[in-house]
Amino acid sequence: MITDSHTHLYWPTFDQDRAEVLERARAAGVTRMIVVGTTLETSRSALALAHSEEGIFAAVGIHPNDLGGPEDEGPSAGTLGAIAELARDPLCVAVGETGLDFYWDSVTKERQIEGFRWHLELSAAVGKPVIIHSRDAHQETLRILKEDLSPTGPGGVMHCFTMGGEEALAYAEMGLYISFSGVVTFKKNDANRAAARLVPDDRLLVETDCPFLAPQHKRGKRNEPSFVTGVIECVARERGSNEDTIARLTTENAARLFGLK
């Protein structure tokens, strides 16, 4: 059994062959997939998939890049209330993705920070872990988590982790899980592979973030859950382990984090 801990299977590029994508995933041993919303609409789509497909679970939230431009007022109270309601669905297993993305400047830093903190509060309120996106924002992400993440709360995961070993250990020491994607397989990403060697066994996850970031052997193609085996292969090699062990370990960790039976 393999768990792909972060997918966007509602994405339009899957509309023509979603059933076949799921069939290929299951044939590859990927029997559990977390479908992660980035807006109210896609959060609803993620939950709809969870209610219609065995082995699929949802996460709901608003991505930092989807919080509205400078001319907008940001998510309305109605939108935030709807996200909070979705988060209470039994097949919703996490809040997010949320976090900070300072690579792009389409959303102000202040609004991103406000949105991040709102999601952390929701995570604590519903007792479900938070899925965290952090791009070019490590120090601010770490500061907010130190201030707002409850040490006795439901925890969370640094999704699609792209940084190095020092950063990985800083998050792992806070009790967060670290999820590696196809990025760890990229030829020039030695720092990320170093991080994959250092993360403690009980904090390790794998994901595709599909349809984005296909692993090196599939570069240029639409990513899909079956490709997570390429991530597992790379992580196993870096850790001096084998693929079966990493598949089992990361699936057990995902079950513990997300409360999967």
Phi, psi and omega in degrees: 000134178235142176244121171272108192278000179201111177224164172232063188290351175279353186302142184304333180294348176263358188298329184275340186215030183302318180299319179291323177300315179294323178296317179294323178299310182294325177296331179274000179094005180273093187261350176229135181221134174262121179259122193249123177280153178235351176216174175298316181298312182287334174295319175297321178295321179298317179292323178298319176296319180298325181280348183250347186230133176295136175084003178253137178230158187245156165230145185233141180171185180236118180299146180303330179280356181247022182270001177102143182284178183301332181278346182268164177270357183089182182301137179286165176300325178295319178295314179296321178296323179293319176299316180298323178292317178300324183297341181270356177295138181301332180269001168273121185249359181199163176251130180126173031264147179227188178129210184225139177223097181266003175293317177262155180242025181285339177234133182297152178300322182298318179291322178299316180296317178299316179295320179300313182295325178298317179294322177297321176295318179296318178304314179294322183293321182264353178071034180233143186295162182254140178257120192247127173258130177219115179229121182054035185213031188301309186297318180290321176301313181297319180298314182294319179296320178296327182277324193243344182275120181290129179293344178250010181276195185282355176078202182178187184222137169276102187277152180045054185293125185241000186270193184260191187292320181299315179293319180300316181292327178298319179286319181297325179294341176273000181091006180278152174273155180238121184250124181261142182242193177302340179303327183294341181270349185295142190302323186260022185249055180297325181296320180290324176293326175298320177297320180297334178282334190264336184297132179301150182308319187276007177243005191267132174225164174229156182202169171255327192059029183298146015271015185262162165059051175301143180297167190309317184287353178237017184306138180091349179259160172296129180283151177207162188305327180298337181285352180296341177298330176292325175293315179300317180301314181294313181297319178298316180298315181295327183269003181065034183242198176231163187296321180298319180295315181292322177299315180294314183299311183291329177289319176297320179294319179296320179298320180291314182295313187267359179070037181272137180281000000 
